[in-house]
Amino acid sequence: MAELETSKISELEEKLLQRKKLQEITNRIHSAQNLRQIMVDLRDSILLLFNAYYLTIYAYDRVKNEIYSFFMQASDKLNEIRVPVSNKSIAGFVANTGRIVNIADAYDDDELKAIDPNLTFDKSWDKKSGIRTREILCAPINHGNRLMGVIQILNKKAGSGKFTEEEVAFVQEIAEVLGVAFYNQERLAKRRKTKFDYLINRGLITEEDLDRAWEIAREEKEYVENILVKKYGISKEDLGKSFEEFYRCSFVQFSDKVPIPGDLIKNLKREYLRRELWVPLGRTEGKIQILVDDPNNIIKRDAIEGIMKTKAIIYSVALPEDIVKFINYFFQSPEDDTSISDLLGKLEVEDEEEEDVGEEERVSESDSVIMQLVNKIINDAYVKRSSDIHIEPNVMKKNVEIRFRIDGDCVPYQTVPYSYRAALVSRIKIMSNLDITVKRLPQDGKIKFRRPTGEEIELRVATIPTQGGVEDVVMRILAKGETMPLEAMGMSKRNYEELVKICEKPYGMILVVGPTGSGKTTTLHAALRHINTPEKKIWTAEDPVEITQYGLRQVQVQPKIGFDFAAAMRAFLRADPDVIMVGEMRDYETAKTGVEASLTGHLVFSTLHTNSAPETITRLLDMGIDPLNFADALLGILAQRLVRTLCKNCKEAYHPSREEYDEIVESYGPDLFAKLNVPYDDNFVLYRPKGCEVCDKSGYKGRIGVHELLIASDNIKRLIQKHATVEEIRALAIEEGMTTLLQDGIQKALQGWTDFRQVKRVCIR
């Protein structure tokens, strides 16, 4: 009897203790200053009450119809999680239906279907976090009949099965108190709403700090946004989220990859835009996109719409300093004191009806201004490390779009009014020594261009007639490059060692293959540099000579006068060579001469446009090359591609999902991947792009090669002699140690140089 009474007293004391804990939680909820304090700071107290492992308190976003919460990372960084209000998750279901859910096992589909036939548990969070969700107690947070959020408790620390009825009652009480607190926070936010509320609500800054920042800004005559960044460590990204939440429009940071909207700024003054803090960015969905510091300023918007002569405007917000950067960038070239707007303003708009009459005279009249415009385009392209310049008159949009290819991707640079298309194209034709009267046939030419710094670069020019009676121009920048050492080419240990071995052979043929712009010439010159000694006589035939190297006798071929690669090679064979490099084996005669030269005691280097090393063999045999001679001559074939490298300053490590790991394994080949000994565990890390000022927010900077080196072993030579298929040659080469382009790319992704998505863009198999 005494034991029973003691047990009852102990149980009563436990209940009183729990009630006391509940009262403390209630008091802390009422005294919380913002949602962040409720969602993050109260976590441990509530978990102690329920003796559970995990808690999430969600608030309701009425605009997006989502519930959201915050959680702290190991780095003490506050992160946000969002869940749609739908039956695809437990919390979303509770928000959607207003029902309390008490589940013994989230993975038990029968239990979920008993609650609601459409209820499912989203297991993706478990896969990301490595947690196995079991018990779930989830209740809606309401104020009256209005949804304010959801509270969810996971995984009991002791026992198994559902949470107790008493715990369900506790969670209902907490939900009621949270409903009142959320409602009060919402009222307070409406009364006090400023563009910095997001920062305050998430605990990134206190109201006292914000008041002090305003004081400092007034004292130093500085923008308060700059003070928050410099003195309070607020990131531009967080400021952007705060602005987007307040202004309900997109936030834009400065980037010199934004195309210069020449047609929109030509009648605007830089001083006016800097004073008023707005600038046009371009056109989106038929509307003009305007960047402004305060999209809610009605007076400023009326002035903008009056100047732009349209109400079809989309407003975006930016930091004042970024708006000024955009204005300076649009109106001022980094290499030239002449602005885009000044150049466009000097050009007279051509009469559309007189386009085809006296065009040459009009071009010569505006010659100096057009030349400045073309010079500016070429200079800016060079400064941005572009490989190609694309000038594209657009008949539908009635403008001329100019794009640069940077690190393999086309990037918009600027737009020029459509009326200048003929003068622009004609100017480039004149500089390239092309016929400006020929508009219906493609033409090829070259420009030797001297930059303001005195440096000379060469451009290969191609004009192509396109739909609408206009001409496109593509200019490839052939900058005079320094020879890279072979060890700096980013090759794997096996590829580097095997390539060095065959380069040091006294005779034979070495081929480098890949598409245009894949770095074949750079690799060839790196190989030649490795063997370039005074004892060797090295001849090269190139079109054009892009990289010069002391000790090489380099020849520019001239196909128009009959001096092509085959003719150059025949000439070299009479000039006592040790090593011959031929820019490209474009035809049977060149390939046949190359094979014969390698069989007569010369080391021959050349390139082909093929997709892989094994395919190169069948391509040459299909040309008519004798299999026996070719097998004897061949030393090796290096196929390569260039992939974008992750920015070293901002690349982000992450633990990939099992599905992503499995995709990599399947692409590499399960049996071969197993030999790499890279298991899927908690230590498996890949890297992904993030974006920073260094890489212009792209997450990538520069490129690296991925390689596939096929060595002509005796077994490979026998397959060549039998005219074997590509599949047979590839299988044997892999068996002998070759890694395919895709496999080499995956290895570089595992090493953190690039990501798997970039590898897939350039490698098929």
Secondary structure, DSSP 8 states (H G I E B T S, - for coil): -HHHHHHHHHHHHHHHHHHHHHHHHHHHHHH-SSHHIIIIITHHHHHHHHTEEEEEEEEEETTTTEEEEEEE-TTS-EEEEEEESSTTSHHHHHHHH---EEES-TT-HHHHHHH-TT----THHHHHHT-----EEEEEEEETTEEEEEEEEEEESSS-SS--HHHHHHHHHHHHHHHHHHHHHHHHHHHH--TTHHHHHTTSS-HHHHHHHHHHHHHHT--HHHHHHHHH---HHHHHHHHHHHH-S-B----TTS-EEHHHHTT--HHHHHHHTEEEEEEETTEEEEEES-TT-HHHHHHHHHHHT-S-EEEEE--HHHHHHHHHHHH--SS-S--HHHHHHHS----GGGTTSSHHHHHHHTHHHHHHHHHHHHHHHHHTTEEEEEEEEETTTTEEEEEEEETTEEEEEEEEEGGGHHHHHHHHHHHTT--TT--SS-EEEEEEEE-TTS-EEEEEEEEEEETTTEEEEEEEEE--B----GGGS---HHHHHHHHHHHTSSSEEEEEE-STTSSHHHHHHHHHHHH--TT--EEEEESS--B--TTEEEEE-BGGGTB-HHHHHHHHHTS--SEEEES---SHHHHHHHHHHHHTT-EEEEEE--SSHHHHHHHHHHHT--HHHHHHHEEEEEEEEEEEEE-TTT-EEE---HHHHHHHHHHH-HHHHHTT----STT--EEE----TTTTTSSEEEEEEEEEEEE--HHHHHHHHTT--HHHHHHHHHHTT---HHHHHHHHHHTTSS-HHHHHHH---
